[in-house]
Amino acid sequence: MKIGVNTLFLLPFDFEEGLDFAQKQGVEMIEIACLGEASRKFCDLPKLLSDPEALKRWKGALDDRGFTISAYSAHGNGLSPDPAEAKQYSEHFRRVCRLAEATGVDLLTLNAGSPPGAPGDSCPCWVVDPTNARNRAILRWQWEERVIPFWREHAAVARDHGCRLAFEPWIGDIVHTPVTVMKLREAIGPIVGCNLDPSHLFVQHIDVLETIAYLGDRLLHVHVKDTRMEPRNLKLQGLLDTTQTPSNPEKRSWTFNLIGWGHDRQFWRDFITTLRFIGYEGALSVEMECDYMDVREGLEKSIQFLKPLVMGPPPGKGTGWWELAGFHQITEDDIEWP
């Protein structure tokens, strides 16, 4: 496992300044955010795809600092009820796939999106109450008429460019739990996996460690972000409160936070260990979405918290402590009995 960072959180810096900051912090992997105009500072898709020299210089800036691209982030709402937004996303998705292939990257991180609740709707609809037949009918229609057809088509595009799709279970999204990630995978195929962001699961009281074990090798990428619960607000407002905004974090039931500011060091040790147990050796891509702390300070604190917990590569053959000590019987079943 290696510490990474999503370039969405390097936007306070200019391109090379941000890369130098990340390198100084000990980052080894970069997740390239491709979200909207702001992200062009770190990934100008139209320019990189149309100008081979610009692409060479851009990739060289990453290579010169020893960075590996863990994934391209293609988040957005391709299921939007707004036809213009949906079309724009599809075009954007195709460009991200082209850039990934051009740079030898085989993974996109993304969310599935939020579809309308019926034909002709102008707003997305996130159904969280399945206790009546109408809501269940909405969910069936969303999956059968919007989610599966859209992502089946776009998965074919990704496949043509050699990319896998790591969907992030995201509150407010049609795919918001590990179970719905697997539902999408069953419908689309093994090109679909998970980008695990534990903060979204904490909000829903989903067990993160159980999620890792459940996903196994379907877990393709990992974000590192925490969630802080405010017990006094939670007791009155619950988890689904809609009366408070991010501008009032002290009044909210929960807020996204730095790693270690919502769950203690022991939890994050268990998190890293459980990832090792399923064989995950990819990026731990740090995100900083704390609403009441400067981005630079938040990244520095998050990375410094994470550094002592990250394991190096697992022991190679012949280097395990039991092998060095001559205790081969720990792993070898060659003793006959009686």
For each residue, the residues with C-beta under 8 A, 3 or more apart:
1: 272 275 276 280 281 282 283 284 310 311
2: 28 29 68 282 283 284 310
3: 25 26 27 28 29 283 284 286 303 306 307 310
4: 27 28 29 30 31 70 283 284 285 286
5: 9 10 22 25 27 29 30 31 285 286 299 303
6: 9 31 33 73 223 285 286 287
7: 10 11 18 30 31 32 33 39 42 43
8: 11 33 35 39 73 287
9: 5 6 286 287 288 295 298 299
10: 5 7 13 18 19 21 22 42
11: 7 8 18 38 39 41 42 295
12: 18 295 296
13: 10 17 18 21
14: 17 18 41
15: 18 19 41 42 61
16: 19 20 61
17: 13 14 20 21
18: 7 10 11 12 13 14 15 21 22 41 42
19: 10 15 16 22 23 30 61 62 65 67
20: 16 17 23 24 65
21: 10 13 17 18 24 25 296 299
22: 5 10 18 19 25 27 30 65 67
23: 19 20 26 27 65 66 67
24: 20 21
25: 3 5 21 22 299 300 303 304
26: 3 23 303 307
27: 3 4 5 22 23 30 67 286 303
28: 2 3 4 66 67 68
29: 2 3 4 5 67 68 69 70 282 283 285
30: 4 5 7 19 22 27 62 67 68 69 70
31: 4 5 6 7 69 70 71 72 73 109 221 283 285
32: 7 42 43 69 71 72 73
33: 6 7 8 39 42 43 73 75
34: 39 43 45 72 73 74 92 95 96 99
35: 8 38 39 73 75 76
36: 39
37: 40
38: 11 35 41
39: 7 8 11 33 34 35 36 42 43
40: 37 43 44 45
41: 11 14 15 18 38 44
42: 7 10 11 15 18 32 33 39
43: 7 32 33 34 39 40 48 58 72 99
44: 40 41 47 48 54
45: 34 40 48 49 92 95 96 99
46: 49 50 95
47: 44 50 51 54
48: 43 44 45 51 54 55 58 99 102
49: 45 46 55 95 98 99 102
50: 46 47
51: 47 48 54 55
52: 55 56
53: 56 57
54: 44 47 48 51 57 58
55: 48 49 51 52 58 59 102 103
56: 52 53 59 60
57: 53 54 60 61
58: 43 48 54 55 61 62
59: 55 56 62 63 103
60: 56 57 63 64
61: 15 16 19 57 58 64 65
62: 19 30 58 59 65 67 69
63: 59 60 66 67
64: 60 61
65: 19 20 22 23 61 62
66: 23 28 63
67: 19 22 23 27 28 29 30 62 63
68: 2 28 29 30
69: 29 30 31 32 62 72 103 105
70: 4 29 30 31 107 221 282 283 285
71: 31 32 105 107 108 109 166 195 221 283 285
72: 31 32 34 43 69 96 99 100 105 107 108 109
73: 6 8 31 32 33 34 35 108 109 110
74: 34 92 93 96 108 109 110
75: 33 35 109 110 111 168
76: 35 89 92 93 110 111 113
77: 80 85 86 89 111 113 114 124
78: 86 89 90 93 113 150 154
79: 86 112 113 114 115 116 124 146 147 150 174
80: 77 85 86 89 113 114 115 124
81: 86 115 116 121 122 123 124
82: 85 86 122
83: 86 87
84: 87 88
85: 77 80 82 88 89
86: 77 78 79 80 81 82 83 89 90
87: 83 84 90 91
88: 84 85 91 92
89: 76 77 78 80 85 86 92 93 113
90: 78 86 87 93 94 154
91: 87 88 94 95
92: 34 45 74 76 88 89 95 96
93: 74 76 78 89 90 96 97 154 157
94: 90 91 97 98 157
95: 34 45 46 49 91 92 98 99
96: 34 45 72 74 92 93 99 100 108
97: 93 94 100 101 108 157 158 160 161 163
98: 49 94 95 101 102 161
99: 34 43 45 48 49 72 95 96 102 103
100: 72 96 97 103 105 106 107 108 161 162 163
101: 97 98 104 105 161 162 163
102: 48 49 55 98 99
103: 55 59 69 99 100
104: 101
105: 69 71 72 100 101 163
106: 100 162 163 164
107: 70 71 72 100 163 164 166 220 221
108: 71 72 73 74 96 97 100 158 163 164 165 166
109: 31 71 72 73 74 75 166 168 195 221 223
110: 73 74 75 76 165 166 167 168 195
111: 75 76 77 167 168 170 173 175
112: 79 147 151 167 173 174 175 184
113: 76 77 78 79 80 89 147 150 173 174
114: 77 79 80 124 125 126 172 173 174
115: 79 80 81 124 125 142 146 147 174
116: 79 81 119 120 121 122 123 124 125 142 146
117: 121 125 127 138 141 142
118: 121 125 138 141
119: 116
120: 116
121: 81 116 117 118 125
122: 81 82 116
123: 81 116
124: 77 79 80 81 114 115 116
125: 114 115 116 117 118 121 138 142
126: 114 172 173 174
127: 117 130 135 138 139 142
128: 240
129: 132 135
130: 127 135 136 139
131: 135
132: 129 135 136
133: 136 137
134: 137 138
135: 127 129 130 131 132 138 139
136: 130 132 133 139 140
137: 133 134 140 141
138: 117 118 125 127 134 135 141 142
139: 127 130 135 136 142 143
140: 136 137 143 144
141: 117 118 137 138 144 145 146
142: 115 116 117 125 127 138 139 145 146 147 174
143: 139 140 146 147 148 174 183 187
144: 140 141 147 148
145: 141 142 149
146: 79 115 116 141 142 143 149 150
147: 79 112 113 115 142 143 144 150 151 174 175 184 187
148: 143 144 151 152 184 187 188
149: 145 146 152 153
150: 78 79 113 146 147 153 154
151: 112 147 148 154 155 165 184 187 188 192
152: 148 149 155 156 187 188
153: 149 150 156 157
154: 78 90 93 150 151 157 158
155: 151 152 158 159 165 188 189 191 192
156: 152 153 159 160
157: 93 94 97 153 154 160 161
158: 97 108 154 155 161 163 164 165 191
159: 155 156 162 163 191
160: 97 156 157
161: 97 98 100 101 157 158
162: 100 101 106 159
163: 97 100 101 105 106 107 108 158 159 191
164: 106 107 108 158 191 192 193 220
165: 108 110 151 155 158 191 192 193
166: 71 107 108 109 110 193 194 195 220 221
167: 110 111 112 175 181 184 192 193 194 195
168: 75 109 110 111 173 175 194 195 196 197 200 223
169: 173 175 176 177 178 180 181 194 196 197 200 201
170: 111 173 175 176 197 200
171: 176 200 203 204
172: 114 126 176
173: 111 112 113 114 126 168 169 170 176
174: 79 112 113 114 115 126 142 143 147 180
175: 111 112 147 167 168 169 170 180 181 183 184
176: 169 170 171 172 173 180 200 204
177: 169 180 181 201 204 206
178: 169 181 182 194 201 206 211 214 215
179: 182 183
180: 169 174 175 176 177 183 184
181: 167 169 175 177 178 184 185 192 193 194 215 218
182: 178 179 185 186 215 218
183: 143 175 179 180 186 187
184: 112 147 148 151 167 175 180 181 187 188 192
185: 181 182 188 189 190 192 193 218
186: 182 183
187: 143 147 148 151 152 183 184
188: 148 151 152 155 184 185 191 192
189: 155 185 192
190: 185 193
191: 155 158 159 163 164 165 188
192: 151 155 164 165 167 181 184 185 188 189
193: 164 165 166 167 181 185 190 215 218 219 220 221
194: 166 167 168 169 178 181 215 218 219 220 221
195: 71 109 110 166 167 168 220 221 222 223
196: 168 169 201 208 211 212 215 219 221 222 223
197: 168 169 170 200 201 222 223 225 287
198: 201 202 208 223 224 225 226 227 271
199: 202 203 223 225 226 227 256 257 262 287 289
200: 168 169 170 171 176 197 203 204
201: 169 177 178 196 197 198 204 206 207 208 211
202: 198 199 205 206 208 226 227 229 254 262 263
203: 171 199 200 227 239 254
204: 171 176 177 200 201 239
205: 202 239
206: 177 178 201 202 210 211
207: 201 210 211
208: 196 198 201 202 211 212 271
209: 212 213 270 271 274
210: 206 207 213 214
211: 178 196 201 206 207 208 214 215
212: 196 208 209 215 219 271 274 275 278 280
213: 209 210 216 274 277 278
214: 178 210 211
215: 178 181 182 193 194 196 211 212 218 219 278
216: 213 219 278
217: 278 279
218: 181 182 185 193 194 215
219: 193 194 196 212 215 216 222 275 278 280
220: 107 164 166 193 194 195 282
221: 31 70 71 107 109 166 193 194 195 196 282 283 285
222: 195 196 197 219 275 280 282 283 284 285
223: 6 109 168 195 196 197 198 199 285 286 287
224: 198 259 284 285 286 287 302 306
225: 197 198 199 256 257 258 259 286 287 288 289
226: 198 199 202 256 257 258 259 260 261 262 263
227: 198 199 202 203 254 255 256 257 262
228: 254 255 256 257 261 262
229: 202 234 253 254 262
230: 233 234 250 252 253 254 255
231: 234 235
232: 235 236
233: 230 236 237 241 244 251 252 253
234: 229 230 231 237 238 239 253 254
235: 231 232
236: 232 233
237: 233 234 241 243 244 252 253
238: 234 241 253
239: 203 204 205 234 253 254
240: 128
241: 233 237 238 244 252 253
242:
243: 237
244: 233 237 241 248 251 252 253
245: 248
246: 249 252 255 291
247: 291
248: 244 245 251 252
249: 246 252 255 291 292
250: 230
251: 233 244 248
252: 230 233 237 241 244 246 248 249 255
253: 229 230 233 234 237 238 239 241 244
254: 202 203 227 228 229 230 234 239
255: 227 228 230 246 249 252 290 291 292
256: 199 225 226 227 228 289 290 291
257: 199 225 226 227 228 261 262 289 290
258: 225 226 261 288 290 293 298 301 302 305
259: 224 225 226 268 286 302 305 306
260: 226 263 264 265 268 301 302 305
261: 226 228 257 258 290
262: 199 202 226 227 228 229 257
263: 202 226 260 267 268
264: 260 267 268
265: 260 268 269 305 309
266: 269 270
267: 263 264 270 271
268: 259 260 263 264 265 271 272 305 306 309
269: 265 266 272 273 309
270: 209 266 267 273 274
271: 198 208 209 212 267 268 274 275
272: 1 268 269 275 276 284 309 310 311
273: 269 270 276 277
274: 209 212 213 270 271 277 278
275: 1 212 219 222 271 272 278 280
276: 1 272 273 279 280 311 314
277: 213 273 274
278: 212 213 215 216 217 219 274 275
279: 217 276
280: 1 212 219 222 275 276
281: 1 313 314
282: 1 2 29 70 220 221 222
283: 1 2 3 4 29 31 70 71 221 222
284: 1 2 3 4 222 224 272 306 310
285: 4 5 6 29 31 70 71 221 222 223 224
286: 3 4 5 6 9 27 223 224 225 259 299 302 303 306
287: 6 8 9 197 199 223 224 225
288: 9 225 258 293 295 298 299 302
289: 199 225 256 257
290: 255 256 257 258 261 293 298
291: 246 247 249 255 256
292: 249 255
293: 258 288 290 297 298 301
294: 297 298
295: 9 11 12 288 298 299
296: 12 21 299 300
297: 293 294 300 301
298: 9 258 288 290 293 294 295 301 302
299: 5 9 21 25 286 288 295 296 302 303
300: 25 296 297 303 304
301: 258 260 293 297 298 304 305
302: 224 258 259 260 286 288 298 299 305 306
303: 3 5 25 26 27 286 299 300 306 307
304: 25 300 301 307
305: 258 259 260 265 268 301 302 309
306: 3 224 259 268 284 286 302 303 309 310
307: 3 26 303 304 310
308:
309: 265 268 269 272 305 306
310: 1 2 3 272 284 306 307
311: 1 272 276 314
312:
313: 281 316
314: 276 281 311
315: 319 320 321
316: 313 319
317: 323
318: 323
319: 315 316 323 324
320: 315 323 324 331
321: 315 324 325
322: 325 327 328 330 331
323: 317 318 319 320 326 327 328
324: 319 320 321
325: 321 322
326: 323
327: 322 323 330
328: 322 323 331 332
329: 332 335
330: 322 327
331: 320 322 328
332: 328 329
333:
334:
335: 329
336:
337:
338:
